[in-house]
Amino acid sequence: MAKKLVKYSVVDAFTDSAFKGNPAAVCLLEEERDEQWLQAVAAEFNISETCYLTRLSGSDSLDSPNPRFRLRWFTPVAEVELCGHATLAAAHTLFSSGLVNSNMIEFVTLSGILTAKKFPETKESDSSDNQNGEVQEGFLIELNFPTVATVDFNSVEVSSISSALNGASVIDIKKTTSDILFVVVPSGETVVEIQPQIDAIRNCPGMGIIVSGAAPSGSGFDFYSRFFCPKLGINEDPVCGSAHCSLTPYWSKKLGKCDFVAYAASPRSGVLNIHLDEQNQRVLLRGKAVTVMEGSLLV
């Protein structure tokens, strides 16, 4: 019997503009596919993440009042345990397509049950072809993610890490419990100016390097960041939602606040609105997304 076609969307996450933010392929599975196929499709898309949604029902849904889906994330070379932008893309696809009749979705993942909430956003259009101040309706999506702890990183390799970041001054280095280096540099401008030496980053400890610095005064942001992870097949992840699960607790301590507007300073750029729930150790990531492509996998 022939396999069913797999519908997919390519969604730019953490942006309201096409070709900005972080692209993710969202595939809707109606039947199980093996690991080799899942990884091969992710390699074929060859973007930072490809994710797979499978609707759960009956006992699999654990009688949740909200629609529930299994969600898995793959880079071009490996499955990962947590991905923010692809979760946002998956939720955007479900909310936009009418596949769910709810403002809340639950995802069953390798990081536990994650939720996505839909919030209406109403604003007046400022486009030049709108003479009547027409009100445009859109929506934001809020993801509820776990914080990711960091520990001090005392290494003789600080100089090689700085060299991998093209000689950027290093203020502090920590390591996340997910084996990612977290490098603090003097300023947001430094983050923007970094010219990563990808081969050198590949030889550094850990699975990747998050780089962050305080945002410039008057920028409207609290901190800037970038994320380099060539070991996972992604030289630079344009807007890494999961990196903010470590960034947010760090900057909360430094800045003495729990609400942030964060800027992903990659060439594609992106914006995240963030709240730290200290009591429950959760990070609430709020952002927008844009669908740029739809189609079907034929194999």
C-alpha positions as CSV (number, residue, x, y, z in Angstrom):
1,M,0.0,0.0,0.0
2,A,1.3,3.4,-1.0
3,K,2.5,5.8,1.7
4,K,0.3,8.8,2.4
5,L,1.7,12.1,1.2
6,V,3.1,14.1,4.1
7,K,2.1,17.8,4.1
8,Y,4.6,20.3,5.2
9,S,5.0,24.0,5.8
10,V,8.2,26.1,6.0
11,V,7.7,28.8,8.7
12,D,9.9,31.7,9.7
13,A,9.7,31.9,13.5
14,F,10.3,34.8,15.8
15,T,9.6,37.4,13.1
16,D,6.6,39.0,11.4
17,S,8.5,39.3,8.1
18,A,9.2,36.6,5.5
19,F,12.8,35.5,5.1
20,K,13.7,36.8,8.6
21,G,13.8,35.0,11.9
22,N,14.5,31.3,12.0
23,P,13.1,28.9,9.4
24,A,11.7,25.5,10.3
25,A,10.0,22.8,8.3
26,V,6.8,21.5,9.9
27,C,5.7,18.0,8.8
28,L,2.3,16.6,9.6
29,L,2.5,12.8,10.0
30,E,-0.6,10.6,9.6
31,E,1.3,7.4,10.0
32,E,4.6,6.4,11.7
33,R,7.8,6.9,9.8
34,D,11.1,5.3,10.8
35,E,14.1,7.2,12.2
36,Q,16.1,6.9,9.0
37,W,13.3,8.6,7.0
38,L,12.9,11.4,9.6
39,Q,16.6,12.2,9.6
40,A,16.8,11.9,5.8
41,V,14.0,14.4,5.3
42,A,15.6,16.8,7.8
43,A,18.8,16.5,5.8
44,E,16.9,17.2,2.6
45,F,15.4,20.4,3.9
46,N,18.8,21.3,5.2
47,I,17.6,24.1,7.4
48,S,18.2,24.6,11.2
49,E,15.3,22.4,12.2
50,T,12.7,20.1,10.7
51,C,9.9,19.0,13.1
52,Y,7.3,16.3,13.0
53,L,3.8,16.5,14.4
54,T,1.6,13.4,15.2
55,R,-1.9,14.0,16.6
56,L,-2.5,12.0,19.8
57,S,-5.9,10.7,20.8
58,G,-7.5,8.3,23.2
59,S,-5.2,7.0,25.9
60,D,-2.2,8.8,24.2
61,S,-3.8,12.1,24.9
62,L,-4.1,11.3,28.7
63,D,-7.6,12.9,28.6
64,S,-6.2,16.4,28.3
65,P,-8.8,19.0,27.5
66,N,-6.4,20.6,25.0
67,P,-5.4,19.1,21.6
68,R,-2.2,17.2,22.1
69,F,0.5,16.3,19.5
70,R,3.8,14.4,19.7
71,L,6.5,16.7,18.5
72,R,10.1,15.8,17.5
73,W,12.9,18.0,16.3
74,F,15.7,17.2,13.9
75,T,18.7,19.2,12.6
76,P,20.2,18.1,9.3
77,V,22.4,15.6,11.3
78,A,20.7,14.7,14.6
79,E,17.6,14.7,16.7
80,V,17.6,17.2,19.5
81,E,15.8,17.3,22.9
82,L,14.5,20.9,22.8
83,C,13.9,23.5,20.1
84,G,12.1,26.8,20.6
85,H,11.7,28.2,17.1
86,A,10.4,24.9,15.6
87,T,7.9,24.6,18.4
88,L,6.7,28.1,17.6
89,A,6.5,27.1,13.9
90,A,4.6,24.0,14.7
91,A,2.1,25.9,16.8
92,H,1.7,28.6,14.2
93,T,1.0,25.9,11.5
94,L,-1.7,24.3,13.7
95,F,-3.3,27.6,14.7
96,S,-3.2,29.0,11.1
97,S,-4.5,25.9,9.3
98,G,-7.6,25.3,11.4
99,L,-6.3,21.9,12.5
100,V,-7.1,22.8,16.1
101,N,-10.1,24.6,17.6
102,S,-8.4,25.8,20.7
103,N,-6.1,28.6,21.9
104,M,-3.9,26.1,23.7
105,I,-1.9,23.2,22.3
106,E,0.1,20.6,24.3
107,F,3.2,19.0,22.8
108,V,4.6,15.7,24.0
109,T,8.4,15.9,23.6
110,L,11.8,14.6,24.8
111,S,11.7,17.6,27.2
112,G,8.3,16.7,28.7
113,I,5.0,18.3,27.9
114,L,5.3,21.8,26.4
115,T,2.4,24.2,25.8
116,A,1.8,26.8,23.2
117,K,-0.9,29.5,23.8
118,K,-2.4,31.8,21.1
119,F,-2.9,35.4,22.0
120,P,-4.7,37.9,19.8
121,E,-2.8,41.0,18.6
122,T,-4.8,43.9,17.3
123,K,-3.0,46.9,15.8
124,E,-3.7,49.7,13.4
125,S,-2.0,49.2,10.0
126,D,0.5,51.9,9.1
127,S,0.9,50.7,5.5
128,S,0.8,53.5,2.9
129,D,-2.1,51.9,1.0
130,N,-4.3,51.9,4.0
131,Q,-6.0,55.4,4.2
132,N,-8.6,54.5,6.8
133,G,-6.6,53.3,9.7
134,E,-7.9,49.7,9.1
135,V,-7.4,47.5,12.1
136,Q,-5.4,44.3,11.3
137,E,-5.7,41.2,13.4
138,G,-2.8,38.8,14.0
139,F,-1.7,36.7,16.9
140,L,1.3,36.0,19.1
141,I,2.3,32.5,20.4
142,E,3.6,32.0,23.9
143,L,5.7,28.9,24.6
144,N,6.2,27.5,28.1
145,F,9.7,26.0,28.4
146,P,11.9,24.8,31.2
147,T,14.8,26.8,32.3
148,V,18.2,25.3,31.5
149,A,20.8,25.7,34.3
150,T,24.4,26.9,33.8
151,V,27.5,26.1,35.7
152,D,30.9,27.9,35.8
153,F,33.2,26.8,33.1
154,N,36.9,26.9,34.2
155,S,39.0,25.9,31.2
156,V,42.4,26.5,29.9
157,E,40.7,26.8,26.5
158,V,39.4,30.3,27.1
159,S,41.9,31.8,24.6
160,S,41.0,29.3,21.9
161,I,37.3,30.0,22.5
162,S,38.0,33.7,22.1
163,S,40.0,33.0,18.9
164,A,37.0,31.0,17.5
165,L,34.9,34.1,18.0
166,N,37.5,36.1,15.9
167,G,39.3,37.4,19.0
168,A,36.2,38.8,20.8
169,S,36.9,39.8,24.5
170,V,35.3,37.3,26.9
171,I,33.8,38.5,30.1
172,D,32.5,35.2,31.4
173,I,32.1,31.6,30.2
174,K,29.5,29.2,31.6
175,K,28.3,25.8,30.4
176,T,24.7,24.7,30.2
177,T,23.4,21.3,31.4
178,S,22.7,20.6,27.8
179,D,26.5,20.8,27.0
180,I,26.5,24.2,25.3
181,L,29.1,26.9,26.1
182,F,27.6,30.3,27.1
183,V,30.0,33.1,26.4
184,V,29.4,36.6,27.7
185,V,31.0,39.5,25.7
186,P,31.3,43.2,26.6
187,S,28.3,44.5,24.6
188,G,25.6,43.8,22.1
189,E,27.6,45.5,19.5
190,T,30.4,42.9,20.1
191,V,27.8,40.2,19.5
192,V,26.8,41.7,16.1
193,E,30.4,42.2,15.0
194,I,31.6,38.6,15.7
195,Q,32.8,36.8,12.6
196,P,32.7,33.2,13.7
197,Q,35.5,30.9,12.8
198,I,33.4,27.8,12.2
199,D,36.1,25.2,12.0
200,A,37.6,26.5,15.3
201,I,34.1,26.5,16.9
202,R,33.8,22.9,15.8
203,N,36.9,22.1,17.8
204,C,35.8,23.9,21.0
205,P,34.4,22.0,24.0
206,G,30.6,21.4,24.1
207,M,28.0,21.0,21.4
208,G,27.9,24.7,20.5
209,I,28.5,28.3,21.6
210,I,25.9,30.8,22.7
211,V,27.3,34.4,22.6
212,S,25.5,37.2,24.5
213,G,26.0,40.8,25.6
214,A,23.9,43.6,27.1
215,A,21.9,45.5,24.5
216,P,22.9,49.1,23.6
217,S,21.2,51.9,25.5
218,G,18.1,53.1,23.7
219,S,17.9,50.0,21.4
220,G,14.6,48.8,23.0
221,F,16.2,45.5,23.8
222,D,17.7,44.0,27.0
223,F,20.3,41.7,25.6
224,Y,21.6,40.4,22.2
225,S,22.6,36.8,21.4
226,R,23.8,34.5,18.7
227,F,24.2,30.7,18.6
228,F,26.8,28.7,16.7
229,C,26.5,24.9,16.5
230,P,28.3,23.4,13.5
231,K,28.5,20.0,15.3
232,L,24.7,19.8,14.9
233,G,25.0,20.7,11.2
234,I,24.1,24.4,11.8
235,N,26.9,26.9,11.5
236,E,24.6,29.6,13.0
237,D,21.1,29.1,14.3
238,P,19.4,32.4,13.3
239,V,17.1,32.7,16.3
240,C,17.5,30.0,18.9
241,G,14.5,29.8,21.3
242,S,16.0,27.1,23.5
243,A,19.2,29.1,24.1
244,H,17.0,31.7,25.9
245,C,16.2,29.0,28.5
246,S,19.7,29.6,29.7
247,L,20.1,33.3,28.7
248,T,17.0,34.4,30.6
249,P,17.9,33.2,34.1
250,Y,21.4,34.7,33.6
251,W,20.2,38.1,32.5
252,S,17.6,38.1,35.2
253,K,20.3,38.0,37.8
254,K,22.4,40.6,36.0
255,L,19.6,43.1,35.3
256,G,17.4,42.4,38.3
257,K,14.2,41.8,36.2
258,C,12.0,39.0,34.9
259,D,10.6,40.5,31.7
260,F,12.8,41.0,28.6
261,V,12.8,41.9,25.0
262,A,15.7,39.9,23.4
263,Y,17.3,40.5,20.0
264,A,18.8,37.6,18.0
265,A,21.6,39.3,16.2
266,S,22.2,36.9,13.4
267,P,22.1,38.2,9.8
268,R,18.4,37.1,9.6
269,S,17.6,38.6,13.0
270,G,14.7,37.9,15.3
271,V,12.8,39.2,18.4
272,L,11.7,37.4,21.5
273,N,9.5,38.7,24.3
274,I,10.3,36.7,27.4
275,H,9.0,36.3,31.0
276,L,10.9,34.3,33.6
277,D,8.7,32.4,36.1
278,E,11.2,32.1,38.9
279,Q,9.0,30.1,41.2
280,N,8.3,27.4,38.7
281,Q,11.6,27.7,36.8
282,R,9.9,28.2,33.5
283,V,10.7,30.5,30.6
284,L,7.7,32.0,28.7
285,L,8.8,32.8,25.1
286,R,6.4,34.9,23.1
287,G,6.8,35.6,19.3
288,K,5.3,35.7,15.9
289,A,5.8,33.5,12.8
290,V,5.2,33.7,9.0
291,T,4.4,30.7,6.7
292,V,6.5,31.1,3.5
293,M,6.0,27.7,1.8
294,E,3.6,24.8,1.7
295,G,3.8,21.5,-0.1
296,S,3.9,17.7,0.2
297,L,6.6,15.1,0.5
298,L,6.2,12.5,-2.2
299,V,8.3,9.7,-0.7
